[in-house]
């Protein structure tokens, strides 16, 4: 990455990737929940995560950038 804008876009892509991974994984966690209370919490988190994905999609539209990453592996921070 050569510019701050590239770093920002790359970070947004990482967040997009992570949020979508949660959208895929959380239904499995809810299904395996040991208590109704935990299942309700996981389902609420899933709903919130879906909203965040929608917001990220809107950000990418505004930036006229793609949320998709060629290498679908998120960056590893320190």
Secondary structure as UniProt FT lines:
FT   HELIX           4..31
FT   HELIX           36..63
//
